[in-house]
Amino acid sequence: MYQDKVVLCGASAYDKKYYLNEDFAALPEQIQKELQIMCVLFTEEIGGVLTLDFDEDGTLCFEVVANEDDFCFDEIGSALKIKQLQREKQELLEALQLFYKVFFLEENIEELLTEE
């Protein structure tokens, strides 16, 4: 069903906007809010544009881009912040990956849970 990467959500420091892919509208409201807060705070602190994407295997990836002329963008801080978020939000990120693999890639949940 899904071949390439699929954007879950993203935020832009340039446009001051947040985006949630409408395919994920079924996520609980609290999770949607947590994703929004996480993305918006990241772009406010670091700058640039952050997107959370699922690759073809269902792995959730953080992608950050910045304009070439954005001298306020903190590239080193970006990598450090992503590692911090991956550590602090590990349970949420793993649950989102499981959700994606089951409902979008139609993988067997029992097999996925026994792999862990």
C-alpha positions, -999 to 999 in steps of 0.1 A, spaced: 0 0 0 27 25 10 60 23 -9 81 54 -2 84 74 29 52 87 45 51 120 65 35 116 99 38 153 109 61 183 107 67 219 117 84 249 102 102 277 119 99 297 88 61 295 82 53 290 119 30 262 109 24 226 120 12 198 98 -3 164 106 -10 140 78 -47 135 76 -41 97 72 -32 98 109 -63 116 121 -74 84 138 -46 88 164 -58 97 198 -61 135 204 -35 134 232 -9 117 209 -17 143 182 -11 171 207 21 156 220 34 153 184 25 189 177 42 202 209 73 182 202 76 194 166 68 230 173 91 233 203 119 217 182 116 242 154 113 271 179 145 261 197 166 248 167 150 264 136 145 249 102 118 224 92 113 191 111 93 162 97 87 128 112 86 103 84 80 65 82 103 48 57 93 18 36 101 -6 66 79 14 90 108 30 109 100 65 122 127 89 111 134 125 121 143 147 91 155 183 95 162 208 67 172 244 69 175 272 43 211 278 32 208 314 43 195 305 78 224 315 100 204 310 131 198 273 124 217 252 150 229 221 131 248 206 161 219 214 184 196 197 159 214 163 162 215 166 200 179 175 203 168 146 181 188 121 202 172 137 233 137 133 219 144 97 208 155 89 243 127 108 262 99 99 238 110 63 231 78 47 242 57 71 221 79 66 190 79 29 193 41 28 197 37 50 165 59 26 146 38 -3 158 6 15 148 20 23 113 32 -13 107 -1 -28 118 -26 -4 102 -7 9 72 17 -19 62 -8 -45 74 19 -66 93 8 -92 119 8 -76 153 15 -109 171 47 -113 151 57 -78 158 52 -81 195 71 -113 197 101 -97 180 104 -73 209 
